[in-house]
Structure formats: structure tokens, C-alpha cells
Amino acid sequence: MIAARPIYRMAQLTLQAASAHGVHSGQGDNTHDVLLVRDANGLPALPGTSLAGVLRHDFTSEHGEVAAARLFGQAGDDAQASWLTIAWGLVHNSHNKPVAEGLVDVQGDELLARLVDDKPIVRQRVRLNHRGAAKDNGKFDQTLVPAGVRYTSWLGYWCDGSEQSVSDWDSLVAQLTGRCLRIGHGTRNGAGRFEVVALLHGAWDLRTAQGRQGYLARPRSRSDHTGLQLKIGAAGSALEVVLQLRAESGWRVGGGERSLYSHVKMPDLLPQHEPAVVWQGDRGCLTERWHLLPGSALKGAIRHRLAFHYRCLNAEFAGMGMDPEPDACPAVRALLGYSDQDEGRAGILAFSDLQLGEGRAGVLMHNRIDRYTGGVIRGALFSEEVLWRTPVTLRIEVIDSQRHDSLTATMRQALQRTLEDLAAGWLPLGAGGSRGLGVFSDDTGLGPQWSDGGAWVGLNAMEASE
């Protein structure tokens, strides 16, 4: 017990991944660029430092640096250790129990046996330049954990009983119950999105005999809920824009390894798909039937069109001596982030992966004709599987409110015009956009729907100027 802080508060937090995710170790192997952080059982895990970093960043964004320092500690001349303890998030088995009792036989559980694989999911990524070709050093891969995986962590806090101390803890708990968390790699590109499945909390005043007994009997295992009560909070109101779109014909984001449909002959090019964990009560199993529209595919298309509209609004055209790369555009750097050799910054737009259920698919045949003989060039007859007229709901969240004031009206107007292009079917997504694939449009005619009615993007001012 700490004499100045005699009240101990605890929260047990269970998270479920809404998208593929991964906290990377910074190391690779002979075939892949980065590998996942794992626990002693070789299972994926969420390190306490990663959770603490995400929580502190979100808490600072809402309540400021001073409040964050009181809760999470600070360095420097007024250094203070954190009064908050955050444990590692450990994965759940197929029976919805956290694997937290030392070394276990992971091969005895069907879900854990799949997750112990060194590379449960590998996504191939490519970064395009302003000419639409792969950029130098822009081809890489990501190792990720499937969506649907659950983790349990716990938070402990020594409170002095003051109104301010209690308020800091309550604000942190409300932050957990009111919004999704984005943890790990690629959180702006669609990966690492988590939802809170359960939040249990308890408090013990060690100045009383009852409090001391409760503290001694507090849960030591992530599977134990003794003395904890379910915490239910109000849903948060994040600033976001939603587009209801439908593919006009076929579309495909490449990277699939096998077809999810039956064919006489397997197509050569396949849509991207990934396994995901599906829960029915307390039983979880890994299913393969998930086609995917990655957030990175949407972000990449928006990145190029955003730079185009921003430069048009500023009358910056080709031949005027400017850098043509989208990364040199101020709107792209402010909204979508950038990474230079010596510095970088994440963007304020967070995209989400879209997992698709059952749908229709078709096969397109292609060949390439020899212009001299009129015959098919050897090796140039191939087929591709495309998804057909798929309805999708795209959500883009605007985060990091402290940086919103630095955005100019022109940047916001360029973003709105880019989203309107997407809704009108003028911005294809995925592969084959130059040959008619990937065209999505808004059948409803509503266009981009902002949660604040378009106030943040300045929609009313744009309409008035027109």
C-alpha cells in the first residue's frame, strides 16, 4: 500500500480485433520484412507498452498534456513515475479463455494451433508514384494476425481519493468504453482496429478492513472476475464520413492465393481474401470465407486524387516546376501523413478494412495478340476472378482533434471533392481501373455523409461559394 494513495482501482479489459492487426518486433527473416511480437507460448500478444502508448495518446488528445502526466507519469526535471499499471494483452483460445496460465499446449486448441504460425496472414503491399508505377523501395509485405482474435489485459491505478484523481481514472475508463482503439502497425491504413468486448472494474479502499480483504482477493488471473463489475459506457461520437457505394460491374484487389468459389479451372488472378475468427457465444473458429477491401487500397486511391484537387484549387499545374509526387503535396502530408528520411508523422484520416461476406463472382478471360501474326502470345492467355456488383459501406474517421486547426479550408475542400469523385464513380478502386474494373458509385445519390453534417469539412461554405 502507498500511504498517499490508499485506494486501488482495477479494470479488466477484453478487446476483439475488428480488422487484421499486428504489433511488430522490428525483425524480419529470410522471406518476410517484419515479424510479430509473441509471448512465451509463441502466440501473438499486445505488449503493455503498446497499449500504454495508444491510451496516453488518446487521453492527451482529449484532456491535454497536464492531465496525461498526472495519470501516465512524465520525464524531465519534474519526473514522476506512472501511477497506472498496464498488463500485456494475452490471446483467447477457442473457448474464449485467455491463455494466461504459464506455458500451454497450443496444438491442443484448434484456434491457437493456427495463431502460433509464424505468419498467420501476409499482405503484399506496393506504393505507387505519380505515374502509377511502383515507387523505388515501395514493394513490401506485412505479417498480421486475423481479425476477430480476442485479447484480455488489465489496468491498475493507485488513487489518492481526491476528486481530480478519481476524475482522471473515470475519464480513462470512459475513453475505453466510448470508442474503438487502434493498436499496432498500419492503424491509419485499416489494420489494428479493436472494439471493447467487455470491461470489468473494481475499487478497494485499503484504509478499511473490507477494502484490504477485497484487495487481497482481487483477480490474479485474466479468467477470474471476482470482485469486478461490468462497466457500461455511452458510445462515443467520432467525426467520420460514410459512403454507401456499389460496384458498377467487376472489381478486384489482388493478392488472393485460392478461390472461395468452385471453378472447373482455377483462375490465374484472384481477389484478396483473409481468414477471420468468428465467435458464436464462447466458441471461436477461424473461417476462410472473407473477401477483403483493404483500407490501404482506399487510402492509396484517395491520396493521388487529393493531391490533384488541392493543386487544381491552388492553380498549380504541370510545367510550373513543382514536385509531382503526391507526398510533396501539403494536403496529403497533413491529412494522410508522410515519412521522410529523418522525420515522419501519421495522418488524421483513419481508414478501415472492409470484410465482405457472401457475394457474386465471375471469371474474365484475357489474351494478348501478337501484332504481326495475329495469334495469341505464348503465356499471355490468362483469367482473373472478379467480384461482381458488390455493395460496400466505407467509413473514414477523422482523429487527432488537436491538429484540426492546422488544416486550411483548401485542404478540406480538396478532400470533399475527392470523396465526391469516389461517390460519382470517377475514382476506381483496386486493380484494372484503366480497363473498366473497380468503378464504384453511390446509388442513393446522397454522396459523402458527414457525421456533423459537413461542418468540419466546410460543406456549407462550399455550397454558398458555388
C-alpha positions as CSV (number, residue, x, y, z in Angstrom):
1,M,0.0,0.0,0.0
2,I,1.1,3.5,-0.8
3,A,0.2,5.8,2.1
4,A,-0.5,8.8,0.0
5,R,-2.6,6.7,-2.4
6,P,-4.6,4.1,-0.4
7,I,-7.3,3.3,-3.0
8,Y,-6.6,0.8,-5.7
9,R,-8.7,0.7,-8.8
10,M,-8.6,-2.1,-11.4
11,A,-10.1,-2.6,-14.8
12,Q,-10.1,-5.9,-16.8
13,L,-10.3,-5.2,-20.5
14,T,-11.2,-7.6,-23.3
15,L,-10.6,-6.5,-26.8
16,Q,-11.7,-8.0,-30.1
17,A,-9.9,-7.2,-33.3
18,A,-12.2,-5.7,-35.9
19,S,-9.5,-5.9,-38.6
20,A,-6.3,-7.7,-39.1
21,H,-3.6,-6.4,-36.8
22,G,-0.1,-6.8,-35.6
23,V,2.5,-5.3,-33.2
24,H,5.8,-5.9,-34.9
25,S,9.1,-6.9,-33.4
26,G,11.2,-4.8,-35.7
27,Q,12.9,-8.0,-37.0
28,G,12.4,-10.0,-40.2
29,D,13.6,-13.3,-41.6
30,N,14.9,-14.5,-44.9
31,T,11.5,-14.2,-46.7
32,H,9.4,-11.5,-44.9
33,D,10.2,-8.0,-43.9
34,V,8.7,-7.9,-40.3
35,L,7.5,-10.4,-37.8
36,L,5.0,-10.3,-34.9
37,V,5.6,-9.8,-31.2
38,R,4.8,-13.0,-29.4
39,D,4.5,-14.3,-25.8
40,A,6.3,-17.2,-24.2
41,N,3.9,-19.7,-25.9
42,G,4.7,-18.3,-29.3
43,L,1.2,-16.7,-29.6
44,P,0.5,-13.1,-30.8
45,A,0.3,-10.6,-27.9
46,L,-0.4,-6.9,-27.3
47,P,2.6,-5.5,-25.2
48,G,1.7,-3.3,-22.3
49,T,3.9,-0.6,-23.7
50,S,1.9,-0.6,-26.9
51,L,-1.4,-0.3,-25.0
52,A,0.0,2.4,-22.8
53,G,1.2,4.4,-25.8
54,V,-2.2,4.3,-27.5
55,L,-4.1,5.1,-24.3
56,R,-1.8,8.0,-23.5
57,H,-2.0,9.5,-27.0
58,D,-5.8,9.3,-27.0
59,F,-6.0,10.7,-23.4
60,T,-3.7,13.6,-24.2
61,S,-5.8,14.4,-27.3
62,E,-8.9,14.7,-25.2
63,H,-7.6,16.1,-21.9
64,G,-4.2,17.7,-22.5
65,E,-0.6,17.0,-21.5
66,V,-1.0,18.0,-17.8
67,A,-3.8,15.5,-17.2
68,A,-1.9,12.8,-19.1
69,A,1.2,13.4,-17.0
70,R,-0.8,13.0,-13.8
71,L,-2.0,9.6,-14.9
72,F,0.8,8.2,-17.0
73,G,3.8,10.0,-15.5
74,Q,6.4,12.2,-17.1
75,A,10.2,12.6,-17.6
76,G,12.4,15.6,-17.3
77,D,13.1,17.9,-14.3
78,D,9.7,17.1,-12.7
79,A,9.9,13.4,-13.5
80,Q,7.2,11.3,-12.0
81,A,6.6,7.5,-12.3
82,S,3.2,6.5,-13.6
83,W,0.5,5.5,-11.1
84,L,-1.0,3.4,-13.8
85,T,-0.1,-0.3,-14.4
86,I,-1.0,-1.8,-17.8
87,A,-0.5,-5.5,-18.4
88,W,0.1,-7.4,-21.7
89,G,-2.9,-8.3,-23.7
90,L,-2.9,-12.1,-24.0
91,V,-4.8,-14.0,-26.6
92,H,-8.0,-16.1,-26.1
93,N,-8.3,-19.7,-27.0
94,S,-11.2,-21.2,-29.0
95,H,-13.2,-21.5,-25.7
96,N,-12.9,-17.7,-25.1
97,K,-10.4,-18.1,-22.2
98,P,-7.3,-16.0,-22.0
99,V,-4.1,-18.1,-22.3
100,A,-2.5,-16.7,-19.2
101,E,-1.6,-19.7,-17.0
102,G,2.0,-20.2,-18.0
103,L,3.2,-22.5,-20.8
104,V,0.4,-24.4,-22.5
105,D,0.0,-27.0,-25.3
106,V,-1.1,-24.7,-28.1
107,Q,-1.5,-27.6,-30.5
108,G,-4.4,-28.9,-28.4
109,D,-6.6,-26.0,-29.3
110,E,-7.7,-25.5,-32.9
111,L,-7.6,-21.7,-32.8
112,L,-4.2,-21.4,-31.0
113,A,-2.7,-24.0,-33.4
114,R,-3.4,-21.6,-36.2
115,L,-2.3,-18.5,-34.4
116,V,1.1,-20.0,-33.4
117,D,2.0,-20.0,-37.1
118,D,4.9,-17.6,-37.7
119,K,2.9,-15.8,-40.4
120,P,-0.9,-16.2,-40.0
121,I,-1.5,-13.5,-42.6
122,V,0.9,-12.0,-45.1
123,R,-0.3,-8.9,-47.0
124,Q,1.6,-7.8,-50.1
125,R,1.8,-4.0,-50.4
126,V,3.1,-1.7,-53.2
127,R,3.4,2.1,-53.2
128,L,2.7,3.9,-56.4
129,N,4.3,7.1,-57.7
130,H,2.6,9.9,-59.6
131,R,2.9,7.9,-62.9
132,G,1.0,4.9,-61.4
133,A,4.1,2.7,-61.3
134,A,5.7,1.0,-58.3
135,K,7.9,3.5,-56.4
136,D,11.5,2.7,-55.5
137,N,11.6,0.5,-52.4
138,G,7.8,0.7,-52.4
139,K,7.2,-3.1,-52.6
140,F,7.0,-4.7,-49.1
141,D,4.9,-7.2,-47.1
142,Q,3.2,-7.2,-43.7
143,T,2.7,-10.0,-41.3
144,L,-0.6,-9.7,-39.5
145,V,-3.0,-11.6,-37.1
146,P,-6.5,-12.3,-38.4
147,A,-9.5,-10.2,-37.5
148,G,-11.7,-11.5,-34.7
149,V,-8.9,-12.5,-32.3
150,R,-9.6,-11.6,-28.7
151,Y,-7.2,-10.4,-26.0
152,T,-7.5,-9.6,-22.3
153,S,-5.4,-7.1,-20.4
154,W,-5.8,-5.3,-17.1
155,L,-5.2,-1.8,-15.8
156,G,-4.4,-0.9,-12.2
157,Y,-4.3,2.6,-10.6
158,W,-3.3,3.8,-7.2
159,C,-5.7,6.7,-6.3
160,D,-5.4,9.3,-3.5
161,G,-9.2,9.7,-3.3
162,S,-9.2,13.3,-4.4
163,E,-11.8,14.5,-6.9
164,Q,-9.1,15.1,-9.5
165,S,-7.6,11.6,-9.2
166,V,-11.0,9.9,-9.4
167,S,-11.9,12.1,-12.4
168,D,-8.7,11.1,-14.2
169,W,-9.4,7.4,-13.8
170,D,-13.1,7.8,-14.8
171,S,-12.1,9.7,-17.9
172,L,-9.7,6.9,-18.9
173,V,-12.4,4.2,-18.3
174,A,-14.9,6.3,-20.3
175,Q,-12.4,6.5,-23.1
176,L,-12.2,2.8,-23.3
177,T,-16.0,2.2,-23.3
178,G,-16.8,5.0,-25.7
179,R,-14.7,4.3,-28.8
180,C,-12.6,1.8,-30.7
181,L,-8.9,1.6,-30.2
182,R,-6.3,1.4,-33.0
183,I,-3.2,-0.6,-31.9
184,G,-0.1,-1.7,-33.7
185,H,1.0,-1.4,-37.3
186,G,-0.9,0.4,-40.0
187,T,-3.6,1.9,-37.9
188,R,-4.3,4.6,-40.4
189,N,-4.4,2.1,-43.3
190,G,-7.2,-0.1,-42.0
191,A,-5.2,-2.5,-39.7
192,G,-5.2,-2.6,-35.9
193,R,-8.8,-1.6,-35.2
194,F,-10.1,-3.0,-31.9
195,E,-13.5,-3.0,-30.2
196,V,-14.1,-3.4,-26.4
197,V,-16.0,-6.6,-25.8
198,A,-16.0,-6.4,-22.0
199,L,-14.8,-4.0,-19.4
200,L,-15.0,-5.1,-15.7
201,H,-13.8,-2.8,-12.9
202,G,-13.4,-2.7,-9.2
203,A,-12.1,-0.5,-6.4
204,W,-10.7,-1.2,-2.9
205,D,-10.0,1.3,-0.1
206,L,-7.1,-0.2,1.8
207,R,-7.8,2.1,4.8
208,T,-10.8,-0.2,5.7
209,A,-10.7,-3.9,6.7
210,Q,-13.2,-4.7,4.0
211,G,-11.1,-3.0,1.4
212,R,-8.0,-4.8,2.4
213,Q,-9.8,-8.1,2.3
214,G,-11.1,-7.3,-1.2
215,Y,-7.7,-6.2,-2.4
216,L,-6.1,-9.5,-1.2
217,A,-8.9,-11.5,-3.0
218,R,-8.7,-9.4,-6.2
219,P,-8.4,-11.4,-9.5
220,R,-4.8,-12.5,-10.3
221,S,-5.8,-14.4,-13.5
222,R,-7.4,-12.8,-16.6
223,S,-10.0,-15.6,-16.4
224,D,-11.1,-14.6,-12.9
225,H,-13.7,-11.8,-12.4
226,T,-14.0,-12.0,-8.6
227,G,-15.0,-8.6,-7.1
228,L,-15.3,-6.9,-10.5
229,Q,-18.4,-5.4,-12.0
230,L,-19.4,-4.9,-15.7
231,K,-18.8,-1.3,-16.8
232,I,-21.2,0.0,-19.5
233,G,-20.4,3.4,-21.0
234,A,-22.1,5.6,-23.6
235,A,-21.0,5.2,-27.2
236,G,-18.6,7.8,-28.4
237,S,-19.4,10.2,-31.3
238,A,-16.4,10.2,-33.6
239,L,-16.2,12.5,-36.5
240,E,-16.5,10.4,-39.6
241,V,-17.7,10.3,-43.2
242,V,-19.7,7.4,-44.7
243,L,-20.2,6.5,-48.3
244,Q,-22.7,3.9,-49.5
245,L,-21.3,2.5,-52.7
246,R,-21.9,-0.4,-55.1
247,A,-19.6,-1.7,-57.8
248,E,-20.9,-1.0,-61.2
249,S,-19.5,-4.2,-62.6
250,G,-16.5,-6.3,-61.5
251,W,-13.6,-5.3,-59.2
252,R,-10.7,-7.0,-57.6
253,V,-8.0,-6.1,-55.1
254,G,-5.2,-8.6,-55.9
255,G,-3.4,-10.9,-53.5
256,G,-5.6,-13.9,-53.3
257,E,-4.0,-17.4,-53.2
258,R,-7.0,-19.5,-53.8
259,S,-10.6,-19.0,-54.9
260,L,-13.5,-19.2,-52.5
261,Y,-15.8,-20.4,-55.3
262,S,-15.8,-23.6,-57.3
263,H,-14.3,-23.4,-60.8
264,V,-13.5,-26.1,-63.5
265,K,-10.2,-24.4,-63.8
266,M,-8.7,-22.2,-61.1
267,P,-8.4,-18.5,-62.3
268,D,-4.9,-17.1,-62.5
269,L,-5.6,-13.9,-60.7
270,L,-7.7,-13.9,-57.6
271,P,-9.3,-11.3,-55.3
272,Q,-7.7,-10.8,-51.9
273,H,-9.2,-12.8,-49.0
274,E,-8.2,-13.5,-45.4
275,P,-9.2,-15.7,-42.6
276,A,-11.0,-14.3,-39.6
277,V,-12.1,-15.6,-36.3
278,V,-15.9,-15.8,-35.9
279,W,-17.4,-16.1,-32.4
280,Q,-20.7,-17.9,-31.6
281,G,-21.2,-17.5,-27.9
282,D,-17.9,-18.6,-26.3
283,R,-16.8,-20.7,-29.2
284,G,-14.4,-19.2,-31.7
285,C,-13.2,-20.7,-35.0
286,L,-11.2,-19.5,-37.9
287,T,-13.1,-19.2,-41.2
288,E,-11.7,-18.5,-44.7
289,R,-14.7,-17.0,-46.3
290,W,-13.8,-13.3,-46.1
291,H,-13.1,-11.3,-49.2
292,L,-11.4,-8.0,-48.3
293,L,-11.3,-4.4,-49.4
294,P,-8.2,-3.2,-47.5
295,G,-8.2,0.3,-46.1
296,S,-4.8,0.8,-47.8
297,A,-6.4,0.3,-51.2
298,L,-8.9,3.1,-50.5
299,K,-6.2,5.3,-48.9
300,G,-3.9,4.9,-51.9
301,A,-6.6,6.0,-54.4
302,I,-7.6,9.0,-52.3
303,R,-4.0,10.0,-51.8
304,H,-3.4,10.6,-55.5
305,R,-6.8,12.3,-56.2
306,L,-6.4,14.5,-53.1
307,A,-3.1,15.9,-54.5
308,F,-4.8,16.5,-57.8
309,H,-7.7,18.5,-56.4
310,Y,-5.5,20.5,-54.0
311,R,-3.2,21.6,-56.8
312,C,-6.1,22.5,-59.0
313,L,-7.6,24.7,-56.3
314,N,-4.2,26.4,-55.9
315,A,-3.7,26.7,-59.7
316,E,-0.5,24.6,-59.5
317,F,-0.2,22.8,-62.9
318,A,2.4,20.7,-64.7
319,G,5.4,22.5,-66.0
320,M,5.4,25.0,-63.2
321,G,8.5,23.4,-61.5
322,M,6.8,21.8,-58.6
323,D,7.4,18.2,-57.3
324,P,4.8,16.0,-59.0
325,E,4.9,13.3,-56.2
326,P,1.7,13.2,-54.0
327,D,4.0,13.1,-50.9
328,A,5.1,16.6,-51.7
329,C,1.5,17.9,-51.6
330,P,0.8,19.8,-48.3
331,A,-2.8,18.4,-48.2
332,V,-1.6,14.8,-48.5
333,R,1.0,15.4,-45.8
334,A,-1.5,17.0,-43.4
335,L,-4.4,14.6,-43.9
336,L,-2.7,11.3,-44.8
337,G,0.7,11.7,-43.2
338,Y,4.2,11.3,-44.5
339,S,7.5,9.6,-43.9
340,D,10.8,11.3,-44.9
341,Q,14.3,10.0,-44.1
342,D,14.7,11.9,-40.9
343,E,11.1,12.5,-39.8
344,G,7.5,11.5,-40.3
345,R,4.0,12.0,-39.0
346,A,0.8,10.0,-39.1
347,G,-2.2,11.4,-40.8
348,I,-5.5,12.3,-39.2
349,L,-7.7,10.2,-41.5
350,A,-8.1,6.6,-40.3
351,F,-9.4,4.1,-42.9
352,S,-10.9,0.7,-42.1
353,D,-10.6,-2.7,-43.7
354,L,-13.9,-3.9,-45.1
355,Q,-14.6,-7.6,-44.8
356,L,-17.2,-8.9,-47.2
357,G,-19.4,-11.9,-46.8
358,E,-21.1,-14.0,-49.5
359,G,-21.4,-12.4,-52.9
360,R,-21.2,-13.0,-56.6
361,A,-18.1,-13.6,-58.6
362,G,-17.2,-14.0,-62.3
363,V,-14.2,-15.0,-64.4
364,L,-12.8,-12.8,-67.1
365,M,-10.6,-14.3,-69.8
366,H,-7.7,-12.2,-71.2
367,N,-5.2,-12.8,-74.0
368,R,-2.6,-10.7,-75.8
369,I,-2.4,-10.7,-79.5
370,D,0.9,-10.7,-81.5
371,R,0.5,-7.7,-83.8
372,Y,2.4,-9.4,-86.5
373,T,0.9,-12.9,-86.7
374,G,-2.5,-12.1,-85.1
375,G,-2.1,-15.1,-82.8
376,V,-2.0,-15.3,-79.0
377,I,1.4,-14.6,-77.5
378,R,2.7,-17.6,-75.6
379,G,1.9,-17.3,-71.9
380,A,-0.4,-14.3,-72.4
381,L,-3.7,-16.2,-72.2
382,F,-4.9,-15.9,-68.6
383,S,-8.0,-15.5,-66.5
384,E,-9.0,-13.4,-63.5
385,E,-11.7,-13.8,-60.9
386,V,-13.6,-10.6,-60.1
387,L,-16.3,-9.8,-57.5
388,W,-19.5,-8.6,-59.1
389,R,-21.6,-5.6,-58.2
390,T,-20.7,-5.7,-54.5
391,P,-22.3,-3.2,-52.1
392,V,-19.9,-1.6,-49.7
393,T,-20.1,0.9,-46.8
394,L,-16.9,2.9,-46.5
395,R,-16.1,4.7,-43.3
396,I,-13.3,7.2,-42.8
397,E,-12.7,8.5,-39.3
398,V,-11.1,11.9,-38.6
399,I,-8.9,11.6,-35.5
400,D,-6.4,13.6,-33.5
401,S,-8.5,16.7,-32.9
402,Q,-5.6,18.8,-31.7
403,R,-4.3,19.0,-35.3
404,H,-7.5,20.0,-37.0
405,D,-6.9,23.8,-36.7
406,S,-3.7,23.5,-38.8
407,L,-5.8,22.4,-41.8
408,T,-6.7,25.1,-44.3
409,A,-10.1,25.5,-46.0
410,T,-8.5,24.5,-49.3
411,M,-7.3,21.2,-47.9
412,R,-10.7,20.4,-46.6
413,Q,-12.3,21.4,-49.9
414,A,-9.9,19.1,-51.8
415,L,-10.8,16.2,-49.5
416,Q,-14.5,16.8,-50.1
417,R,-14.1,16.9,-53.9
418,T,-12.1,13.7,-53.7
419,L,-14.9,11.9,-51.8
420,E,-17.4,13.3,-54.3
421,D,-15.4,11.8,-57.2
422,L,-15.4,8.5,-55.4
423,A,-19.2,8.6,-54.9
424,A,-19.7,9.6,-58.6
425,G,-17.8,6.7,-60.0
426,W,-14.8,8.8,-61.1
427,L,-12.2,7.2,-58.9
428,P,-11.7,3.4,-59.4
429,L,-10.5,1.2,-56.6
430,G,-8.3,-1.9,-56.9
431,A,-6.7,-3.5,-60.0
432,G,-7.7,-2.9,-63.6
433,G,-9.0,0.6,-63.2
434,S,-7.8,1.5,-66.7
435,R,-9.8,-1.3,-68.3
436,G,-13.2,-0.7,-66.5
437,L,-12.8,-2.6,-63.3
438,G,-13.2,-1.1,-59.8
439,V,-15.8,1.5,-60.6
440,F,-17.9,2.2,-57.5
441,S,-20.8,4.7,-57.4
442,D,-23.4,5.9,-54.9
443,D,-26.8,4.5,-56.0
444,T,-28.5,6.6,-53.3
445,G,-27.4,9.9,-54.6
446,L,-26.6,11.1,-51.1
447,G,-22.8,11.4,-51.6
448,P,-20.4,11.6,-48.7
449,Q,-22.4,11.7,-45.4
450,W,-20.5,13.5,-42.6
451,S,-21.5,12.8,-39.0
452,D,-21.5,16.5,-38.2
453,G,-23.5,17.4,-41.3
454,G,-20.4,18.6,-43.2
455,A,-19.4,21.4,-40.7
456,W,-15.9,20.2,-40.3
457,V,-15.2,20.0,-44.0
458,G,-16.8,23.4,-44.6
459,L,-19.6,22.0,-46.8
460,N,-22.0,24.9,-46.2
461,A,-19.3,27.4,-47.2
462,M,-18.5,25.5,-50.4
463,E,-22.2,25.4,-51.4
464,A,-22.5,29.1,-50.7
465,S,-19.5,29.9,-52.9
466,E,-20.9,27.9,-55.8
